[in-house]
């Protein structure tokens, strides 16, 4: 394959990597996500989004009654996580933090975020984060892809925006695929009663 950019440029190619997956696979397959699926725990000991009084993980994120569970460092192997946990990770840790740091989005972190109590609310937050990210990447244009990302990315400050864009897209594709697999497993679970 030729490594020259498309007539639309590298920015368009990088955006296509995410938008094609989002528009044809991930987002359509999230339609109709129920609250039962959102909170479903396929195995014992899952990390999830749950009422604060029921949480058992060493660290808890969230400003309201519902918290997301995690630990630093993460256990090896890490617990299986629910769809709710993975959506919060995408909303806050993937889109939210980067939108706030690079594209004028509101400050968003795991401590102050109010974890959604419903699948519909979580998907609305996901859609908002995705929309801001796509607009932000588009605004970089061709020249912006080569600029350093700066101090917001800590030890990666000197890396170009193109590297950050690729990283965020890998995260969305990776965690999105996990969410869709959990939906498949939920749909195919044995009927128990």
PyMOL CGO cylinders between C-alpha atoms (Angstrom):
from pymol import cmd
from pymol.cgo import CYLINDER

trace = [
    CYLINDER, 0.00, 0.00, 0.00, 1.27, 3.46, -0.87, 0.3, 1, 1, 1, 1, 1, 1,
    CYLINDER, 1.27, 3.46, -0.87, 2.14, 5.56, 2.22, 0.3, 1, 1, 1, 1, 1, 1,
    CYLINDER, 2.14, 5.56, 2.22, 1.17, 8.85, 0.60, 0.3, 1, 1, 1, 1, 1, 1,
    CYLINDER, 1.17, 8.85, 0.60, -1.79, 10.66, 2.08, 0.3, 1, 1, 1, 1, 1, 1,
    CYLINDER, -1.79, 10.66, 2.08, -5.18, 10.48, 0.46, 0.3, 1, 1, 1, 1, 1, 1,
    CYLINDER, -5.18, 10.48, 0.46, -6.38, 13.48, -1.56, 0.3, 1, 1, 1, 1, 1, 1,
    CYLINDER, -6.38, 13.48, -1.56, -8.23, 14.54, 1.60, 0.3, 1, 1, 1, 1, 1, 1,
    CYLINDER, -8.23, 14.54, 1.60, -5.05, 14.33, 3.72, 0.3, 1, 1, 1, 1, 1, 1,
    CYLINDER, -5.05, 14.33, 3.72, -3.87, 12.47, 6.80, 0.3, 1, 1, 1, 1, 1, 1,
    CYLINDER, -3.87, 12.47, 6.80, -6.34, 14.21, 9.09, 0.3, 1, 1, 1, 1, 1, 1,
    CYLINDER, -6.34, 14.21, 9.09, -9.24, 12.77, 7.08, 0.3, 1, 1, 1, 1, 1, 1,
    CYLINDER, -9.24, 12.77, 7.08, -7.64, 9.31, 7.11, 0.3, 1, 1, 1, 1, 1, 1,
    CYLINDER, -7.64, 9.31, 7.11, -7.17, 9.38, 10.88, 0.3, 1, 1, 1, 1, 1, 1,
    CYLINDER, -7.17, 9.38, 10.88, -10.75, 10.50, 11.40, 0.3, 1, 1, 1, 1, 1, 1,
    CYLINDER, -10.75, 10.50, 11.40, -12.01, 7.80, 9.02, 0.3, 1, 1, 1, 1, 1, 1,
    CYLINDER, -12.01, 7.80, 9.02, -10.32, 5.19, 11.23, 0.3, 1, 1, 1, 1, 1, 1,
    CYLINDER, -10.32, 5.19, 11.23, -12.67, 6.07, 14.08, 0.3, 1, 1, 1, 1, 1, 1,
    CYLINDER, -12.67, 6.07, 14.08, -15.77, 7.41, 12.32, 0.3, 1, 1, 1, 1, 1, 1,
    CYLINDER, -15.77, 7.41, 12.32, -16.13, 4.41, 10.03, 0.3, 1, 1, 1, 1, 1, 1,
    CYLINDER, -16.13, 4.41, 10.03, -16.04, 2.04, 13.01, 0.3, 1, 1, 1, 1, 1, 1,
    CYLINDER, -16.04, 2.04, 13.01, -18.33, 4.30, 15.07, 0.3, 1, 1, 1, 1, 1, 1,
    CYLINDER, -18.33, 4.30, 15.07, -20.95, 4.86, 12.37, 0.3, 1, 1, 1, 1, 1, 1,
    CYLINDER, -20.95, 4.86, 12.37, -21.11, 1.36, 10.87, 0.3, 1, 1, 1, 1, 1, 1,
    CYLINDER, -21.11, 1.36, 10.87, -20.44, -0.92, 13.84, 0.3, 1, 1, 1, 1, 1, 1,
    CYLINDER, -20.44, -0.92, 13.84, -20.09, 0.42, 17.35, 0.3, 1, 1, 1, 1, 1, 1,
    CYLINDER, -20.09, 0.42, 17.35, -22.83, 3.01, 17.73, 0.3, 1, 1, 1, 1, 1, 1,
    CYLINDER, -22.83, 3.01, 17.73, -25.53, 1.14, 15.76, 0.3, 1, 1, 1, 1, 1, 1,
    CYLINDER, -25.53, 1.14, 15.76, -24.90, -1.98, 17.85, 0.3, 1, 1, 1, 1, 1, 1,
    CYLINDER, -24.90, -1.98, 17.85, -25.28, -0.01, 21.08, 0.3, 1, 1, 1, 1, 1, 1,
    CYLINDER, -25.28, -0.01, 21.08, -28.84, 1.03, 20.19, 0.3, 1, 1, 1, 1, 1, 1,
    CYLINDER, -28.84, 1.03, 20.19, -31.36, -0.42, 22.61, 0.3, 1, 1, 1, 1, 1, 1,
    CYLINDER, -31.36, -0.42, 22.61, -28.82, -1.06, 25.37, 0.3, 1, 1, 1, 1, 1, 1,
    CYLINDER, -28.82, -1.06, 25.37, -30.90, -1.84, 28.44, 0.3, 1, 1, 1, 1, 1, 1,
    CYLINDER, -30.90, -1.84, 28.44, -30.14, -0.98, 32.03, 0.3, 1, 1, 1, 1, 1, 1,
    CYLINDER, -30.14, -0.98, 32.03, -29.97, -4.72, 32.80, 0.3, 1, 1, 1, 1, 1, 1,
    CYLINDER, -29.97, -4.72, 32.80, -27.22, -5.12, 30.18, 0.3, 1, 1, 1, 1, 1, 1,
    CYLINDER, -27.22, -5.12, 30.18, -25.48, -1.94, 31.33, 0.3, 1, 1, 1, 1, 1, 1,
    CYLINDER, -25.48, -1.94, 31.33, -25.06, -3.27, 34.88, 0.3, 1, 1, 1, 1, 1, 1,
    CYLINDER, -25.06, -3.27, 34.88, -24.84, -7.03, 34.07, 0.3, 1, 1, 1, 1, 1, 1,
    CYLINDER, -24.84, -7.03, 34.07, -21.97, -8.83, 35.79, 0.3, 1, 1, 1, 1, 1, 1,
    CYLINDER, -21.97, -8.83, 35.79, -20.98, -11.87, 33.73, 0.3, 1, 1, 1, 1, 1, 1,
    CYLINDER, -20.98, -11.87, 33.73, -18.72, -13.29, 36.48, 0.3, 1, 1, 1, 1, 1, 1,
    CYLINDER, -18.72, -13.29, 36.48, -18.24, -12.86, 40.21, 0.3, 1, 1, 1, 1, 1, 1,
    CYLINDER, -18.24, -12.86, 40.21, -15.95, -10.06, 41.34, 0.3, 1, 1, 1, 1, 1, 1,
    CYLINDER, -15.95, -10.06, 41.34, -16.55, -7.65, 38.45, 0.3, 1, 1, 1, 1, 1, 1,
    CYLINDER, -16.55, -7.65, 38.45, -15.67, -4.00, 38.70, 0.3, 1, 1, 1, 1, 1, 1,
    CYLINDER, -15.67, -4.00, 38.70, -18.70, -1.96, 37.82, 0.3, 1, 1, 1, 1, 1, 1,
    CYLINDER, -18.70, -1.96, 37.82, -20.60, 1.23, 38.46, 0.3, 1, 1, 1, 1, 1, 1,
    CYLINDER, -20.60, 1.23, 38.46, -22.56, 0.59, 41.64, 0.3, 1, 1, 1, 1, 1, 1,
    CYLINDER, -22.56, 0.59, 41.64, -23.95, 2.31, 44.72, 0.3, 1, 1, 1, 1, 1, 1,
    CYLINDER, -23.95, 2.31, 44.72, -21.12, 3.62, 46.88, 0.3, 1, 1, 1, 1, 1, 1,
    CYLINDER, -21.12, 3.62, 46.88, -22.26, 1.53, 49.87, 0.3, 1, 1, 1, 1, 1, 1,
    CYLINDER, -22.26, 1.53, 49.87, -21.90, -1.68, 47.82, 0.3, 1, 1, 1, 1, 1, 1,
    CYLINDER, -21.90, -1.68, 47.82, -18.50, -0.96, 46.26, 0.3, 1, 1, 1, 1, 1, 1,
    CYLINDER, -18.50, -0.96, 46.26, -15.52, -3.02, 47.38, 0.3, 1, 1, 1, 1, 1, 1,
    CYLINDER, -15.52, -3.02, 47.38, -12.64, -1.88, 45.15, 0.3, 1, 1, 1, 1, 1, 1,
    CYLINDER, -12.64, -1.88, 45.15, -9.72, 0.00, 46.73, 0.3, 1, 1, 1, 1, 1, 1,
    CYLINDER, -9.72, 0.00, 46.73, -10.46, 3.21, 44.77, 0.3, 1, 1, 1, 1, 1, 1,
    CYLINDER, -10.46, 3.21, 44.77, -13.84, 4.65, 43.88, 0.3, 1, 1, 1, 1, 1, 1,
    CYLINDER, -13.84, 4.65, 43.88, -14.62, 7.27, 41.26, 0.3, 1, 1, 1, 1, 1, 1,
    CYLINDER, -14.62, 7.27, 41.26, -17.71, 9.42, 41.06, 0.3, 1, 1, 1, 1, 1, 1,
    CYLINDER, -17.71, 9.42, 41.06, -19.26, 12.44, 42.71, 0.3, 1, 1, 1, 1, 1, 1,
    CYLINDER, -19.26, 12.44, 42.71, -22.71, 10.97, 43.32, 0.3, 1, 1, 1, 1, 1, 1,
    CYLINDER, -22.71, 10.97, 43.32, -24.15, 7.83, 44.86, 0.3, 1, 1, 1, 1, 1, 1,
    CYLINDER, -24.15, 7.83, 44.86, -22.87, 5.66, 42.00, 0.3, 1, 1, 1, 1, 1, 1,
    CYLINDER, -22.87, 5.66, 42.00, -19.14, 4.98, 41.85, 0.3, 1, 1, 1, 1, 1, 1,
    CYLINDER, -19.14, 4.98, 41.85, -16.82, 3.27, 39.40, 0.3, 1, 1, 1, 1, 1, 1,
    CYLINDER, -16.82, 3.27, 39.40, -14.40, 0.79, 40.91, 0.3, 1, 1, 1, 1, 1, 1,
    CYLINDER, -14.40, 0.79, 40.91, -10.67, 0.61, 40.24, 0.3, 1, 1, 1, 1, 1, 1,
    CYLINDER, -10.67, 0.61, 40.24, -7.21, 0.27, 41.79, 0.3, 1, 1, 1, 1, 1, 1,
    CYLINDER, -7.21, 0.27, 41.79, -3.77, 1.75, 41.15, 0.3, 1, 1, 1, 1, 1, 1,
    CYLINDER, -3.77, 1.75, 41.15, -1.85, -0.27, 40.36, 0.3, 1, 1, 1, 1, 1, 1,
    CYLINDER, -1.85, -0.27, 40.36, -4.37, -2.50, 38.69, 0.3, 1, 1, 1, 1, 1, 1,
    CYLINDER, -4.37, -2.50, 38.69, -4.39, -6.10, 39.99, 0.3, 1, 1, 1, 1, 1, 1,
    CYLINDER, -4.39, -6.10, 39.99, -2.87, -8.79, 37.79, 0.3, 1, 1, 1, 1, 1, 1,
    CYLINDER, -2.87, -8.79, 37.79, -5.06, -10.10, 36.30, 0.3, 1, 1, 1, 1, 1, 1,
    CYLINDER, -5.06, -10.10, 36.30, -7.50, -7.22, 36.49, 0.3, 1, 1, 1, 1, 1, 1,
    CYLINDER, -7.50, -7.22, 36.49, -11.15, -7.92, 37.28, 0.3, 1, 1, 1, 1, 1, 1,
    CYLINDER, -11.15, -7.92, 37.28, -13.64, -8.28, 34.43, 0.3, 1, 1, 1, 1, 1, 1,
    CYLINDER, -13.64, -8.28, 34.43, -15.49, -5.00, 33.98, 0.3, 1, 1, 1, 1, 1, 1,
    CYLINDER, -15.49, -5.00, 33.98, -19.13, -4.39, 33.13, 0.3, 1, 1, 1, 1, 1, 1,
    CYLINDER, -19.13, -4.39, 33.13, -20.52, -2.42, 30.21, 0.3, 1, 1, 1, 1, 1, 1,
    CYLINDER, -20.52, -2.42, 30.21, -21.25, 0.42, 32.66, 0.3, 1, 1, 1, 1, 1, 1,
    CYLINDER, -21.25, 0.42, 32.66, -17.61, 0.49, 33.79, 0.3, 1, 1, 1, 1, 1, 1,
    CYLINDER, -17.61, 0.49, 33.79, -16.31, 0.42, 30.21, 0.3, 1, 1, 1, 1, 1, 1,
    CYLINDER, -16.31, 0.42, 30.21, -18.66, 3.20, 29.07, 0.3, 1, 1, 1, 1, 1, 1,
    CYLINDER, -18.66, 3.20, 29.07, -17.56, 5.39, 31.98, 0.3, 1, 1, 1, 1, 1, 1,
    CYLINDER, -17.56, 5.39, 31.98, -13.93, 4.67, 31.04, 0.3, 1, 1, 1, 1, 1, 1,
    CYLINDER, -13.93, 4.67, 31.04, -14.58, 5.80, 27.47, 0.3, 1, 1, 1, 1, 1, 1,
    CYLINDER, -14.58, 5.80, 27.47, -16.57, 8.88, 28.53, 0.3, 1, 1, 1, 1, 1, 1,
    CYLINDER, -16.57, 8.88, 28.53, -14.12, 10.07, 31.19, 0.3, 1, 1, 1, 1, 1, 1,
    CYLINDER, -14.12, 10.07, 31.19, -10.68, 8.56, 30.68, 0.3, 1, 1, 1, 1, 1, 1,
    CYLINDER, -10.68, 8.56, 30.68, -10.62, 8.38, 26.91, 0.3, 1, 1, 1, 1, 1, 1,
    CYLINDER, -10.62, 8.38, 26.91, -12.74, 11.20, 25.44, 0.3, 1, 1, 1, 1, 1, 1,
    CYLINDER, -12.74, 11.20, 25.44, -13.42, 13.43, 28.45, 0.3, 1, 1, 1, 1, 1, 1,
    CYLINDER, -13.42, 13.43, 28.45, -9.91, 14.02, 29.75, 0.3, 1, 1, 1, 1, 1, 1,
    CYLINDER, -9.91, 14.02, 29.75, -8.51, 14.60, 26.26, 0.3, 1, 1, 1, 1, 1, 1,
    CYLINDER, -8.51, 14.60, 26.26, -11.37, 16.85, 25.17, 0.3, 1, 1, 1, 1, 1, 1,
    CYLINDER, -11.37, 16.85, 25.17, -10.82, 18.96, 28.30, 0.3, 1, 1, 1, 1, 1, 1,
    CYLINDER, -10.82, 18.96, 28.30, -7.05, 19.11, 27.83, 0.3, 1, 1, 1, 1, 1, 1,
    CYLINDER, -7.05, 19.11, 27.83, -6.92, 19.71, 24.09, 0.3, 1, 1, 1, 1, 1, 1,
    CYLINDER, -6.92, 19.71, 24.09, -10.25, 20.80, 22.64, 0.3, 1, 1, 1, 1, 1, 1,
    CYLINDER, -10.25, 20.80, 22.64, -11.93, 23.16, 25.10, 0.3, 1, 1, 1, 1, 1, 1,
    CYLINDER, -11.93, 23.16, 25.10, -14.17, 20.55, 26.69, 0.3, 1, 1, 1, 1, 1, 1,
    CYLINDER, -14.17, 20.55, 26.69, -15.38, 20.87, 30.27, 0.3, 1, 1, 1, 1, 1, 1,
    CYLINDER, -15.38, 20.87, 30.27, -13.09, 19.48, 32.98, 0.3, 1, 1, 1, 1, 1, 1,
    CYLINDER, -13.09, 19.48, 32.98, -13.84, 15.79, 33.43, 0.3, 1, 1, 1, 1, 1, 1,
    CYLINDER, -13.84, 15.79, 33.43, -12.23, 13.24, 35.72, 0.3, 1, 1, 1, 1, 1, 1,
    CYLINDER, -12.23, 13.24, 35.72, -13.19, 10.07, 37.57, 0.3, 1, 1, 1, 1, 1, 1,
    CYLINDER, -13.19, 10.07, 37.57, -13.50, 11.86, 40.91, 0.3, 1, 1, 1, 1, 1, 1,
    CYLINDER, -13.50, 11.86, 40.91, -15.96, 14.60, 39.89, 0.3, 1, 1, 1, 1, 1, 1,
    CYLINDER, -15.96, 14.60, 39.89, -17.92, 12.79, 37.15, 0.3, 1, 1, 1, 1, 1, 1,
    CYLINDER, -17.92, 12.79, 37.15, -21.45, 11.80, 38.14, 0.3, 1, 1, 1, 1, 1, 1,
    CYLINDER, -21.45, 11.80, 38.14, -21.66, 8.21, 36.91, 0.3, 1, 1, 1, 1, 1, 1,
    CYLINDER, -21.66, 8.21, 36.91, -24.82, 7.60, 34.85, 0.3, 1, 1, 1, 1, 1, 1,
    CYLINDER, -24.82, 7.60, 34.85, -27.57, 5.57, 36.48, 0.3, 1, 1, 1, 1, 1, 1,
    CYLINDER, -27.57, 5.57, 36.48, -28.98, 4.44, 33.12, 0.3, 1, 1, 1, 1, 1, 1,
    CYLINDER, -28.98, 4.44, 33.12, -27.67, 3.12, 29.83, 0.3, 1, 1, 1, 1, 1, 1,
    CYLINDER, -27.67, 3.12, 29.83, -29.46, 5.94, 27.98, 0.3, 1, 1, 1, 1, 1, 1,
    CYLINDER, -29.46, 5.94, 27.98, -27.64, 8.58, 30.04, 0.3, 1, 1, 1, 1, 1, 1,
    CYLINDER, -27.64, 8.58, 30.04, -24.28, 6.85, 29.58, 0.3, 1, 1, 1, 1, 1, 1,
    CYLINDER, -24.28, 6.85, 29.58, -24.75, 6.67, 25.81, 0.3, 1, 1, 1, 1, 1, 1,
    CYLINDER, -24.75, 6.67, 25.81, -25.71, 10.36, 25.70, 0.3, 1, 1, 1, 1, 1, 1,
    CYLINDER, -25.71, 10.36, 25.70, -22.45, 11.22, 27.49, 0.3, 1, 1, 1, 1, 1, 1,
    CYLINDER, -22.45, 11.22, 27.49, -20.54, 8.92, 25.13, 0.3, 1, 1, 1, 1, 1, 1,
    CYLINDER, -20.54, 8.92, 25.13, -22.09, 10.57, 22.07, 0.3, 1, 1, 1, 1, 1, 1,
    CYLINDER, -22.09, 10.57, 22.07, -21.20, 14.04, 23.40, 0.3, 1, 1, 1, 1, 1, 1,
    CYLINDER, -21.20, 14.04, 23.40, -17.60, 13.03, 24.06, 0.3, 1, 1, 1, 1, 1, 1,
    CYLINDER, -17.60, 13.03, 24.06, -17.26, 11.43, 20.64, 0.3, 1, 1, 1, 1, 1, 1,
    CYLINDER, -17.26, 11.43, 20.64, -18.71, 14.48, 18.89, 0.3, 1, 1, 1, 1, 1, 1,
    CYLINDER, -18.71, 14.48, 18.89, -16.36, 16.90, 20.66, 0.3, 1, 1, 1, 1, 1, 1,
    CYLINDER, -16.36, 16.90, 20.66, -13.37, 14.61, 19.93, 0.3, 1, 1, 1, 1, 1, 1,
    CYLINDER, -13.37, 14.61, 19.93, -14.16, 14.34, 16.21, 0.3, 1, 1, 1, 1, 1, 1,
    CYLINDER, -14.16, 14.34, 16.21, -14.64, 18.11, 15.93, 0.3, 1, 1, 1, 1, 1, 1,
    CYLINDER, -14.64, 18.11, 15.93, -11.39, 18.67, 17.82, 0.3, 1, 1, 1, 1, 1, 1,
    CYLINDER, -11.39, 18.67, 17.82, -9.36, 16.31, 15.66, 0.3, 1, 1, 1, 1, 1, 1,
    CYLINDER, -9.36, 16.31, 15.66, -10.83, 17.87, 12.53, 0.3, 1, 1, 1, 1, 1, 1,
    CYLINDER, -10.83, 17.87, 12.53, -9.84, 21.32, 13.82, 0.3, 1, 1, 1, 1, 1, 1,
    CYLINDER, -9.84, 21.32, 13.82, -6.18, 20.24, 14.02, 0.3, 1, 1, 1, 1, 1, 1,
    CYLINDER, -6.18, 20.24, 14.02, -5.98, 20.12, 10.23, 0.3, 1, 1, 1, 1, 1, 1,
    CYLINDER, -5.98, 20.12, 10.23, -2.88, 18.68, 8.61, 0.3, 1, 1, 1, 1, 1, 1,
    CYLINDER, -2.88, 18.68, 8.61, -0.37, 20.94, 10.36, 0.3, 1, 1, 1, 1, 1, 1,
    CYLINDER, -0.37, 20.94, 10.36, -1.77, 20.36, 13.83, 0.3, 1, 1, 1, 1, 1, 1,
    CYLINDER, -1.77, 20.36, 13.83, -1.15, 16.62, 13.64, 0.3, 1, 1, 1, 1, 1, 1,
    CYLINDER, -1.15, 16.62, 13.64, 2.59, 17.25, 13.86, 0.3, 1, 1, 1, 1, 1, 1,
    CYLINDER, 2.59, 17.25, 13.86, 2.47, 19.63, 16.84, 0.3, 1, 1, 1, 1, 1, 1,
    CYLINDER, 2.47, 19.63, 16.84, 3.52, 18.31, 20.26, 0.3, 1, 1, 1, 1, 1, 1,
    CYLINDER, 3.52, 18.31, 20.26, 0.59, 17.48, 22.55, 0.3, 1, 1, 1, 1, 1, 1,
    CYLINDER, 0.59, 17.48, 22.55, 2.11, 19.37, 25.46, 0.3, 1, 1, 1, 1, 1, 1,
    CYLINDER, 2.11, 19.37, 25.46, 2.12, 19.04, 29.22, 0.3, 1, 1, 1, 1, 1, 1,
    CYLINDER, 2.12, 19.04, 29.22, -1.42, 17.65, 29.46, 0.3, 1, 1, 1, 1, 1, 1,
    CYLINDER, -1.42, 17.65, 29.46, -0.01, 14.30, 28.33, 0.3, 1, 1, 1, 1, 1, 1,
    CYLINDER, -0.01, 14.30, 28.33, 2.72, 14.15, 30.99, 0.3, 1, 1, 1, 1, 1, 1,
    CYLINDER, 2.72, 14.15, 30.99, 5.71, 12.10, 29.87, 0.3, 1, 1, 1, 1, 1, 1,
    CYLINDER, 5.71, 12.10, 29.87, 4.35, 12.07, 26.31, 0.3, 1, 1, 1, 1, 1, 1,
    CYLINDER, 4.35, 12.07, 26.31, 4.37, 15.89, 26.02, 0.3, 1, 1, 1, 1, 1, 1,
    CYLINDER, 4.37, 15.89, 26.02, 6.75, 15.88, 23.04, 0.3, 1, 1, 1, 1, 1, 1,
    CYLINDER, 6.75, 15.88, 23.04, 4.70, 13.32, 21.08, 0.3, 1, 1, 1, 1, 1, 1,
    CYLINDER, 4.70, 13.32, 21.08, 2.76, 14.66, 18.09, 0.3, 1, 1, 1, 1, 1, 1,
    CYLINDER, 2.76, 14.66, 18.09, -1.01, 14.98, 18.05, 0.3, 1, 1, 1, 1, 1, 1,
    CYLINDER, -1.01, 14.98, 18.05, -1.12, 12.24, 15.41, 0.3, 1, 1, 1, 1, 1, 1,
    CYLINDER, -1.12, 12.24, 15.41, 0.13, 9.79, 18.07, 0.3, 1, 1, 1, 1, 1, 1,
    CYLINDER, 0.13, 9.79, 18.07, -2.55, 10.90, 20.53, 0.3, 1, 1, 1, 1, 1, 1,
    CYLINDER, -2.55, 10.90, 20.53, -5.25, 10.58, 17.87, 0.3, 1, 1, 1, 1, 1, 1,
    CYLINDER, -5.25, 10.58, 17.87, -4.13, 7.04, 17.03, 0.3, 1, 1, 1, 1, 1, 1,
    CYLINDER, -4.13, 7.04, 17.03, -4.02, 6.12, 20.72, 0.3, 1, 1, 1, 1, 1, 1,
    CYLINDER, -4.02, 6.12, 20.72, -7.52, 7.40, 21.45, 0.3, 1, 1, 1, 1, 1, 1,
    CYLINDER, -7.52, 7.40, 21.45, -8.92, 5.66, 18.37, 0.3, 1, 1, 1, 1, 1, 1,
    CYLINDER, -8.92, 5.66, 18.37, -7.31, 2.35, 19.43, 0.3, 1, 1, 1, 1, 1, 1,
    CYLINDER, -7.31, 2.35, 19.43, -8.86, 2.75, 22.89, 0.3, 1, 1, 1, 1, 1, 1,
    CYLINDER, -8.86, 2.75, 22.89, -12.35, 3.39, 21.49, 0.3, 1, 1, 1, 1, 1, 1,
    CYLINDER, -12.35, 3.39, 21.49, -12.13, 0.49, 19.04, 0.3, 1, 1, 1, 1, 1, 1,
    CYLINDER, -12.13, 0.49, 19.04, -10.70, -1.85, 21.70, 0.3, 1, 1, 1, 1, 1, 1,
    CYLINDER, -10.70, -1.85, 21.70, -13.16, -1.04, 24.49, 0.3, 1, 1, 1, 1, 1, 1,
    CYLINDER, -13.16, -1.04, 24.49, -16.04, -0.74, 22.05, 0.3, 1, 1, 1, 1, 1, 1,
    CYLINDER, -16.04, -0.74, 22.05, -15.37, -4.29, 20.86, 0.3, 1, 1, 1, 1, 1, 1,
    CYLINDER, -15.37, -4.29, 20.86, -15.34, -5.48, 24.48, 0.3, 1, 1, 1, 1, 1, 1,
    CYLINDER, -15.34, -5.48, 24.48, -18.69, -3.80, 25.11, 0.3, 1, 1, 1, 1, 1, 1,
    CYLINDER, -18.69, -3.80, 25.11, -20.22, -5.43, 22.03, 0.3, 1, 1, 1, 1, 1, 1,
    CYLINDER, -20.22, -5.43, 22.03, -18.88, -8.83, 23.11, 0.3, 1, 1, 1, 1, 1, 1,
    CYLINDER, -18.88, -8.83, 23.11, -20.50, -8.34, 26.52, 0.3, 1, 1, 1, 1, 1, 1,
    CYLINDER, -20.50, -8.34, 26.52, -23.79, -7.56, 24.76, 0.3, 1, 1, 1, 1, 1, 1,
    CYLINDER, -23.79, -7.56, 24.76, -23.44, -10.81, 22.78, 0.3, 1, 1, 1, 1, 1, 1,
    CYLINDER, -23.44, -10.81, 22.78, -22.75, -12.77, 25.96, 0.3, 1, 1, 1, 1, 1, 1,
    CYLINDER, -22.75, -12.77, 25.96, -25.69, -11.14, 27.74, 0.3, 1, 1, 1, 1, 1, 1,
    CYLINDER, -25.69, -11.14, 27.74, -28.02, -12.01, 24.89, 0.3, 1, 1, 1, 1, 1, 1,
    CYLINDER, -28.02, -12.01, 24.89, -26.74, -15.61, 24.84, 0.3, 1, 1, 1, 1, 1, 1,
    CYLINDER, -26.74, -15.61, 24.84, -26.63, -16.21, 28.58, 0.3, 1, 1, 1, 1, 1, 1,
    CYLINDER, -26.63, -16.21, 28.58, -28.55, -19.22, 29.87, 0.3, 1, 1, 1, 1, 1, 1,
    CYLINDER, -28.55, -19.22, 29.87, -32.04, -18.48, 31.07, 0.3, 1, 1, 1, 1, 1, 1,
    CYLINDER, -32.04, -18.48, 31.07, -32.09, -19.09, 34.82, 0.3, 1, 1, 1, 1, 1, 1,
    CYLINDER, -32.09, -19.09, 34.82, -35.53, -18.37, 35.92, 0.3, 1, 1, 1, 1, 1, 1,
]
cmd.load_cgo(trace, "trace")
